[in-house]
Amino acid sequence: MNLAILVLDCGATNVKACLVNVKGQILASHSLANETKPDPYLKGGLIWDVEDIWNKLSLCCNKIINEVSGIEIIGITVTTFGVDGVPMKKNGEICYPAISWQCSRTGAIEKNINKYFDPTYLFQTTGLKSYHFNTINKLIWFKENRPEALEKMDYYVLIPSYILYKLTGELVTDATMAGTTMLTDLKTRKFSDTILKGLNLKKSIFPPLVEPGEIMGKLTFDAAARLGIKAGTPVIVSGHDTQFALLGSGAGINQPVLSSGTWEILMARTYSDSLTMPSQDLGITIELDAQPGLIDIGIQWVASGVLEWIGKSFYGEFQDSSSRYLPMVNEASVIPAGSLGVQVIPELFPGGLFNKNGNITGLNHQISRAHIYRATLEALSYYARYGLEKLEEAGGYKATSVICVGGGSQNKLWNQIRADILGVPVKAVDMKETTALGAAISSFISLGIYSNMKEAMDNMKGLSVRYEPGNNCSRYSVYYNSYISSVTSAS
């Protein structure tokens, strides 16, 4: 019998169900589009319809169950994006919709957080870079605008906790999701009494805190009927998708992983007691790893959004990104390193490295669209090197390689440019569902299929292609220093 874990994965773009076996193979996967919806109680507000998310996950599950045979689902787990949650009563009644991280209503609160806390104290305590969508800002918004929701609720339930509740009828909060709230203490791995007291809130507003990998309940008969699988199946806690993508990549301690998608997120798992707290202005964020005693130091910036703009602006004869991809790569492959002096400074998401408007310099009559595309790949790789240096400084280590996952890991030209600029090998992992794989790894350990993390990772790791630094390394080092100097001096 082929043993498998059912992973329910809720992302901001898609929700999906995946079946992962003990070898790390994706036996079946199905996804449906996810999207924010208008807040019925606030004009211009954006919310998640958590019941709609649950319905779509159920549909995805039924779809894959009907596609496979000869498997035994021995566990179910849930992973989602961070920070968002819903005020809820013990009986499941929702007191206000889940405010989406894409909603701007908390922008003013984030800018004026010093009304409640010293921003430096928050960063030093929680490790999180300040973003408007942090959970702390949502709770302040409720206090200032909808206090009746807080008074009425029994718990503030984060998104994966809500799905776990639908599966088991039980309520818990996992540590990796708690670590995205800006309400926890990096040192204790628990909610901060001081921060919650500063908001006049109690720890009890969150369901009991548990660690990923805990078997928190069994699938109820009602949920089993919805999903099309056996009641009583163990339900295992996972949590924040970033942490489980790290596990799925096969990353060990102090092994940087670059997740290349809409955002580029460079992150490394590090021992918490080896952390040197970075300066608040570097754009670094520190989250709680899936394993106690470890933290995940990361930095992020926009990637594919910039590349999409390049494609639409300069390769307009192609109808979509899939048709223009190869021509862009092929044309840029023959352009020399440095792109004949063209520099692209992408507009970065707030909280990225420099948060400045984009521009392109060095244009002349010799420059083609291929130079601009290659210069964009180079610029994003410069950001990766800058981020890597900051992670090494904070974590107290020197990276010997970088693992790359996500859609951008399939770009061979970009991977070689990355290796040349980073000066270390880049290992592109050929695995589309690294988050689901990581959640399955943790779950198989909990169920006794594997005895520890190393054994599970060794048996379930995906294939990878290794890109070694090439002849352009020394040239790119000069270009990198010039590029970073010009960007930082203008910031």
C-alpha positions as CSV (number, residue, x, y, z in Angstrom):
1,M,0.0,0.0,0.0
2,N,1.3,3.5,-1.0
3,L,1.2,5.6,2.2
4,A,0.4,9.3,1.8
5,I,-0.1,12.5,3.6
6,L,-2.9,14.8,2.5
7,V,-1.7,18.4,2.5
8,L,-4.2,21.2,2.3
9,D,-2.3,24.3,1.1
10,C,-3.9,27.7,1.1
11,G,-2.0,30.4,-0.8
12,A,-3.0,33.9,-1.7
13,T,-3.3,33.0,-5.4
14,N,-4.4,29.4,-5.2
15,V,-5.7,26.8,-2.7
16,K,-4.8,23.2,-3.4
17,A,-4.8,19.7,-2.1
18,C,-1.8,17.5,-2.6
19,L,-1.1,13.8,-1.8
20,V,2.5,13.2,-1.0
21,N,4.0,9.7,-0.4
22,V,6.9,8.6,1.8
23,K,9.4,9.1,-1.1
24,G,8.4,12.7,-1.5
25,Q,6.5,12.1,-4.7
26,I,3.4,14.2,-5.5
27,L,0.8,11.5,-6.3
28,A,-1.9,14.0,-7.1
29,S,-2.5,17.7,-6.9
30,H,-5.4,20.0,-7.7
31,S,-5.8,23.7,-7.2
32,L,-8.5,26.4,-7.5
33,A,-8.1,30.1,-7.6
34,N,-8.1,32.0,-4.4
35,E,-8.9,35.7,-4.2
36,T,-9.8,38.4,-1.8
37,K,-13.3,39.8,-1.6
38,P,-14.7,43.2,-0.8
39,D,-15.3,43.8,2.9
40,P,-19.1,44.1,3.3
41,Y,-18.6,46.3,6.4
42,L,-15.9,48.6,5.1
43,K,-15.8,50.3,1.7
44,G,-12.5,49.5,-0.1
45,G,-11.6,46.9,2.5
46,L,-10.4,43.4,1.4
47,I,-11.2,40.2,3.3
48,W,-10.8,36.4,2.9
49,D,-14.0,34.4,2.9
50,V,-12.7,31.6,5.1
51,E,-15.8,29.4,4.5
52,D,-15.2,29.8,0.7
53,I,-11.5,28.7,1.3
54,W,-12.7,25.7,3.2
55,N,-15.2,24.8,0.4
56,K,-12.5,25.1,-2.3
57,L,-10.1,22.9,-0.3
58,S,-12.8,20.3,0.0
59,L,-13.4,20.4,-3.7
60,C,-9.7,20.0,-4.4
61,C,-9.5,17.1,-2.0
62,N,-12.4,15.3,-3.6
63,K,-10.9,15.8,-7.0
64,I,-7.6,14.2,-6.2
65,I,-9.1,11.4,-4.2
66,N,-11.1,10.4,-7.2
67,E,-8.0,10.4,-9.4
68,V,-5.9,7.9,-7.4
69,S,-6.2,4.4,-6.1
70,G,-4.1,2.0,-4.1
71,I,-3.1,4.6,-1.5
72,E,-3.7,4.9,2.2
73,I,-4.0,8.4,3.6
74,I,-2.4,8.2,7.1
75,G,-2.5,11.8,8.0
76,I,-3.8,15.3,7.1
77,T,-2.0,18.6,7.6
78,V,-2.5,22.3,6.7
79,T,-0.2,25.1,5.6
80,T,-1.1,28.6,4.6
81,F,0.2,32.2,4.2
82,G,1.0,34.1,7.4
83,V,-0.4,36.9,9.5
84,D,-4.1,36.8,8.6
85,G,-6.8,35.5,11.0
86,V,-10.5,35.8,12.0
87,P,-12.2,36.7,15.3
88,M,-14.3,33.8,16.2
89,K,-16.5,32.3,18.9
90,K,-15.9,28.8,20.3
91,N,-18.8,27.5,18.3
92,G,-17.3,28.6,15.0
93,E,-19.4,31.8,14.6
94,I,-17.3,34.5,12.9
95,C,-17.4,37.9,14.5
96,Y,-15.8,39.8,11.6
97,P,-14.3,38.6,8.3
98,A,-10.6,37.8,8.0
99,I,-8.8,41.0,7.0
100,S,-6.5,40.2,4.1
101,W,-2.8,41.1,4.1
102,Q,-3.6,42.8,0.8
103,C,-5.9,45.3,2.5
104,S,-4.5,48.8,3.1
105,R,-6.8,49.8,6.0
106,T,-3.9,49.2,8.5
107,G,-1.4,51.4,6.7
108,A,-1.9,54.4,8.9
109,I,-1.7,52.2,12.0
110,E,1.7,50.8,11.0
111,K,3.1,54.3,10.4
112,N,1.9,55.4,13.8
113,I,2.7,52.2,15.8
114,N,4.7,54.3,18.2
115,K,1.4,55.3,19.8
116,Y,1.6,51.9,21.3
117,F,5.2,50.7,21.1
118,D,8.7,51.7,20.3
119,P,9.2,50.2,16.8
120,T,12.8,49.3,17.7
121,Y,11.5,47.3,20.7
122,L,9.0,45.5,18.5
123,F,11.7,44.4,16.1
124,Q,14.2,43.5,18.8
125,T,11.5,41.4,20.5
126,T,9.6,39.8,17.6
127,G,12.3,39.8,14.9
128,L,9.7,41.0,12.3
129,K,10.2,43.8,9.9
130,S,7.4,46.3,10.1
131,Y,4.7,45.8,7.5
132,H,1.2,47.3,7.5
133,F,-0.3,43.8,7.3
134,N,1.3,42.4,10.5
135,T,-1.3,40.8,12.8
136,I,-0.6,43.4,15.5
137,N,-1.8,46.2,13.2
138,K,-5.1,44.3,12.5
139,L,-5.8,43.9,16.2
140,I,-5.1,47.5,16.8
141,W,-7.5,48.3,13.9
142,F,-10.2,46.2,15.6
143,K,-9.6,48.0,18.9
144,E,-9.9,51.4,17.3
145,N,-12.6,50.7,14.7
146,R,-14.6,47.5,15.6
147,P,-14.1,46.9,19.4
148,E,-17.3,44.9,19.5
149,A,-15.7,42.2,17.3
150,L,-13.0,41.7,20.0
151,E,-15.5,41.8,22.8
152,K,-17.7,39.3,21.1
153,M,-15.0,36.8,20.1
154,D,-13.6,34.0,22.2
155,Y,-10.4,33.6,20.0
156,Y,-8.5,35.3,17.3
157,V,-8.0,32.3,15.0
158,L,-5.2,32.3,12.3
159,I,-6.1,30.9,8.9
160,P,-4.5,27.4,9.3
161,S,-6.1,27.1,12.7
162,Y,-9.5,27.8,11.2
163,I,-9.0,25.0,8.7
164,L,-7.8,22.7,11.4
165,Y,-10.9,23.5,13.4
166,K,-13.0,22.6,10.4
167,L,-11.2,19.2,10.2
168,T,-11.2,18.3,13.9
169,G,-13.5,20.7,15.9
170,E,-10.4,21.6,18.0
171,L,-8.6,24.9,18.2
172,V,-4.8,25.4,18.4
173,T,-2.3,28.0,17.3
174,D,1.0,26.7,15.8
175,A,4.3,28.4,16.6
176,T,5.3,29.2,13.0
177,M,2.1,31.1,12.4
178,A,2.3,32.8,15.8
179,G,5.8,33.9,14.8
180,T,4.3,36.0,11.9
181,T,2.0,38.1,14.1
182,M,4.5,40.5,15.6
183,L,3.2,39.4,19.0
184,T,5.7,36.7,20.0
185,D,9.1,36.7,21.7
186,L,12.0,35.2,19.6
187,K,13.7,34.1,22.8
188,T,10.8,32.3,24.4
189,R,9.0,31.1,21.2
190,K,5.7,32.2,22.9
191,F,3.4,35.2,22.8
192,S,4.8,38.2,24.5
193,D,3.1,39.2,27.8
194,T,4.5,42.7,27.4
195,I,3.2,43.3,23.9
196,L,-0.3,41.8,24.5
197,K,-0.5,43.9,27.8
198,G,0.4,47.0,25.8
199,L,-2.7,46.3,23.6
200,N,-4.8,45.5,26.7
201,L,-5.2,41.9,25.4
202,K,-4.8,38.6,27.1
203,K,-2.9,35.5,25.8
204,S,-6.1,33.6,26.0
205,I,-7.4,35.4,22.8
206,F,-5.3,32.9,20.9
207,P,-6.1,29.1,21.1
208,P,-3.4,27.1,22.9
209,L,0.1,27.3,21.4
210,V,1.5,24.1,19.9
211,E,4.5,23.1,17.9
212,P,4.4,21.9,14.3
213,G,4.3,18.2,14.0
214,E,1.9,17.7,16.9
215,I,-1.1,15.4,16.2
216,M,-3.8,17.7,17.4
217,G,-6.9,15.6,16.7
218,K,-8.7,13.3,14.3
219,L,-10.8,14.0,11.3
220,T,-14.5,14.3,12.3
221,F,-17.2,12.4,10.5
222,D,-18.6,15.6,9.0
223,A,-15.2,16.7,7.7
224,A,-14.5,13.2,6.4
225,A,-17.8,13.3,4.4
226,R,-16.8,16.7,2.9
227,L,-13.3,15.6,1.9
228,G,-14.2,12.1,0.8
229,I,-11.7,10.3,3.1
230,K,-11.8,8.1,6.2
231,A,-13.0,9.6,9.5
232,G,-10.6,9.3,12.4
233,T,-7.5,10.0,10.2
234,P,-4.9,11.8,12.3
235,V,-4.6,15.6,11.8
236,I,-1.1,17.0,12.2
237,V,-0.2,20.6,12.8
238,S,2.0,22.3,10.2
239,G,1.6,26.1,9.8
240,H,3.3,29.0,7.9
241,D,4.1,28.0,4.3
242,T,7.5,29.7,4.2
243,Q,8.9,27.4,7.0
244,F,7.6,24.3,5.3
245,A,9.0,25.4,1.9
246,L,12.4,25.5,3.6
247,L,12.0,21.9,4.8
248,G,10.8,20.8,1.4
249,S,13.9,22.3,-0.3
250,G,16.0,20.0,1.8
251,A,17.8,22.9,3.5
252,G,19.9,22.1,6.6
253,I,21.2,24.6,9.2
254,N,22.8,27.7,7.7
255,Q,21.8,26.7,4.2
256,P,20.3,29.7,2.4
257,V,17.2,29.1,0.3
258,L,16.1,31.5,-2.4
259,S,12.4,31.2,-3.1
260,S,11.9,32.8,-6.5
261,G,8.4,33.8,-7.4
262,T,6.3,37.0,-7.2
263,W,8.6,37.9,-4.4
264,E,12.2,36.6,-4.0
265,I,12.6,35.5,-0.4
266,L,16.1,34.6,0.7
267,M,16.0,32.7,4.0
268,A,18.2,30.5,6.1
269,R,17.5,28.2,9.1
270,T,19.8,29.1,11.9
271,Y,20.3,28.2,15.6
272,S,18.5,30.8,17.7
273,D,21.3,31.2,20.2
274,S,23.8,32.1,17.4
275,L,21.8,35.1,16.2
276,T,23.3,38.5,16.1
277,M,20.4,40.8,15.9
278,P,20.6,42.9,12.7
279,S,20.0,46.6,12.3
280,Q,16.3,47.3,11.9
281,D,16.8,49.3,8.7
282,L,18.3,46.3,6.7
283,G,14.9,44.9,5.8
284,I,15.6,41.6,7.5
285,T,12.8,39.6,9.1
286,I,13.2,36.7,11.6
287,E,10.6,34.0,11.9
288,L,10.2,30.9,14.1
289,D,11.3,27.8,12.3
290,A,9.3,24.6,12.2
291,Q,11.7,23.1,14.7
292,P,12.2,24.5,18.2
293,G,15.6,26.0,18.8
294,L,15.8,27.3,15.2
295,I,14.9,30.6,13.6
296,D,14.6,31.6,10.0
297,I,16.4,34.8,9.0
298,G,15.1,36.3,5.7
299,I,15.0,39.2,3.4
300,Q,12.7,39.8,0.5
301,W,12.0,41.9,-2.6
302,V,9.9,41.8,-5.7
303,A,11.0,39.6,-8.6
304,S,8.6,38.2,-11.1
305,G,6.5,41.3,-11.0
306,V,9.4,43.3,-12.4
307,L,10.2,40.6,-15.0
308,E,6.5,40.5,-16.1
309,W,6.7,44.3,-16.7
310,I,9.9,43.8,-18.8
311,G,8.2,41.1,-20.8
312,K,5.0,43.1,-21.5
313,S,6.9,46.3,-22.2
314,F,9.6,45.0,-24.6
315,Y,8.2,41.6,-25.9
316,G,4.7,42.7,-26.7
317,E,4.5,40.6,-29.8
318,F,4.1,37.5,-27.6
319,Q,0.7,37.0,-26.2
320,D,1.6,35.8,-22.7
321,S,4.5,35.1,-20.3
322,S,4.8,31.4,-21.3
323,S,5.2,32.2,-25.0
324,R,7.8,35.0,-24.4
325,Y,9.9,33.2,-21.9
326,L,12.2,31.3,-24.2
327,P,12.8,34.2,-26.6
328,M,13.7,36.4,-23.7
329,V,16.1,33.9,-22.2
330,N,17.7,33.0,-25.6
331,E,18.2,36.6,-26.6
332,A,19.7,37.6,-23.2
333,S,22.1,34.5,-23.2
334,V,24.3,36.1,-25.9
335,I,24.6,39.4,-24.1
336,P,27.9,39.8,-22.2
337,A,28.0,40.0,-18.4
338,G,27.3,43.6,-17.3
339,S,24.8,44.2,-20.2
340,L,27.1,46.8,-21.7
341,G,26.6,49.1,-18.7
342,V,22.8,49.0,-18.6
343,Q,21.6,49.1,-15.0
344,V,18.0,48.3,-13.9
345,I,16.9,49.3,-10.5
346,P,13.5,47.7,-10.0
347,E,10.8,49.2,-7.8
348,L,10.9,47.2,-4.6
349,F,8.0,46.2,-2.4
350,P,8.0,48.2,0.9
351,G,10.2,46.4,3.3
352,G,12.6,45.3,0.5
353,L,16.1,46.5,0.4
354,F,15.7,50.1,-0.7
355,N,12.0,50.8,-1.5
356,K,12.7,53.2,-4.4
357,N,11.1,53.8,-7.7
358,G,12.6,51.8,-10.5
359,N,14.7,53.2,-13.3
360,I,16.9,52.0,-16.2
361,T,20.2,53.7,-16.9
362,G,23.0,53.3,-19.5
363,L,20.8,53.3,-22.5
364,N,22.3,54.1,-25.9
365,H,21.9,53.1,-29.6
366,Q,23.7,49.8,-29.0
367,I,21.2,48.6,-26.4
368,S,18.5,46.2,-27.2
369,R,15.6,44.7,-25.2
370,A,17.8,41.7,-24.5
371,H,20.3,43.9,-22.7
372,I,17.5,45.3,-20.5
373,Y,16.2,41.8,-19.7
374,R,19.6,40.5,-18.8
375,A,20.3,43.6,-16.7
376,T,17.1,42.9,-14.8
377,L,18.2,39.4,-14.0
378,E,21.6,40.8,-12.9
379,A,20.0,43.4,-10.7
380,L,17.8,40.9,-8.9
381,S,20.9,38.7,-8.5
382,Y,22.8,41.7,-7.0
383,Y,19.9,42.0,-4.5
384,A,20.3,38.3,-3.7
385,R,24.0,38.8,-3.0
386,Y,23.3,41.8,-0.8
387,G,20.7,39.9,1.1
388,L,23.0,36.9,1.5
389,E,25.7,39.0,3.0
390,K,23.2,40.4,5.5
391,L,22.0,36.9,6.4
392,E,25.5,35.7,6.9
393,E,26.3,38.6,9.1
394,A,23.2,38.1,11.3
395,G,23.5,34.3,11.4
396,G,27.3,34.2,12.0
397,Y,28.1,31.8,9.1
398,K,29.5,31.8,5.6
399,A,27.3,30.1,2.9
400,T,28.8,27.5,0.7
401,S,25.8,27.2,-1.6
402,V,22.3,28.5,-2.2
403,I,19.3,26.4,-2.9
404,C,16.8,27.9,-5.3
405,V,13.1,26.9,-5.5
406,G,10.0,28.3,-7.1
407,G,9.2,29.3,-10.7
408,G,12.4,31.4,-11.1
409,S,14.5,28.4,-10.3
410,Q,13.6,27.0,-13.8
411,N,15.4,29.9,-15.6
412,K,18.8,28.4,-16.5
413,L,20.3,31.7,-17.5
414,W,19.2,33.4,-14.3
415,N,20.6,30.5,-12.2
416,Q,24.0,30.8,-13.9
417,I,24.0,34.6,-13.4
418,R,23.1,34.0,-9.7
419,A,26.0,31.6,-9.2
420,D,28.4,34.0,-10.9
421,I,27.3,37.0,-8.8
422,L,26.9,35.1,-5.5
423,G,30.2,33.3,-6.0
424,V,28.8,30.0,-4.7
425,P,27.0,27.1,-6.4
426,V,23.3,27.5,-6.9
427,K,21.2,24.3,-6.6
428,A,17.9,24.6,-8.4
429,V,15.5,22.1,-6.9
430,D,13.2,20.5,-9.5
431,M,10.1,20.4,-7.2
432,K,7.0,22.4,-7.8
433,E,5.3,21.7,-4.4
434,T,8.1,22.4,-1.9
435,T,5.7,23.7,0.7
436,A,3.5,20.5,0.5
437,L,6.7,18.4,0.6
438,G,7.9,20.1,3.7
439,A,4.6,19.7,5.5
440,A,4.5,16.0,4.5
441,I,8.1,15.6,5.9
442,S,7.1,16.9,9.3
443,S,3.9,14.8,9.3
444,F,5.6,11.5,8.4
445,I,8.0,12.1,11.3
446,S,5.1,12.7,13.7
447,L,3.5,9.4,12.6
448,G,6.7,7.5,13.1
449,I,7.4,6.8,9.4
450,Y,10.8,8.5,9.9
451,S,12.6,8.9,13.1
452,N,14.1,12.4,12.6
453,M,14.3,15.3,10.2
454,K,17.5,14.3,8.5
455,E,16.2,10.8,7.7
456,A,13.0,12.2,6.3
457,M,14.7,14.8,4.2
458,D,17.2,12.3,2.8
459,N,14.5,10.0,1.7
460,M,12.1,12.6,0.4
461,K,14.4,15.2,-1.3
462,G,13.7,16.3,-4.9
463,L,16.1,16.3,-7.8
464,S,18.3,19.4,-8.3
465,V,20.5,20.9,-10.9
466,R,23.8,22.5,-9.7
467,Y,25.2,25.7,-11.3
468,E,28.8,26.4,-10.5
469,P,30.3,29.9,-10.5
470,G,31.8,30.6,-13.9
471,N,34.3,32.8,-15.7
472,N,32.2,36.0,-15.0
473,C,32.7,35.9,-11.2
474,S,35.5,38.4,-10.9
475,R,33.8,40.7,-13.4
476,Y,30.5,40.5,-11.6
477,S,32.2,41.3,-8.3
478,V,33.3,44.7,-9.7
479,Y,29.8,45.3,-11.2
480,Y,28.2,44.3,-7.9
481,N,30.2,46.8,-5.8
482,S,29.5,49.6,-8.2
483,Y,25.7,48.7,-8.4
484,I,25.1,48.5,-4.7
485,S,27.1,51.7,-4.1
486,S,25.1,53.6,-6.7
487,V,21.7,52.3,-5.3
488,T,22.5,52.9,-1.6
489,S,23.9,56.3,-2.2
490,A,20.7,57.3,-4.0
491,S,18.5,55.9,-1.2
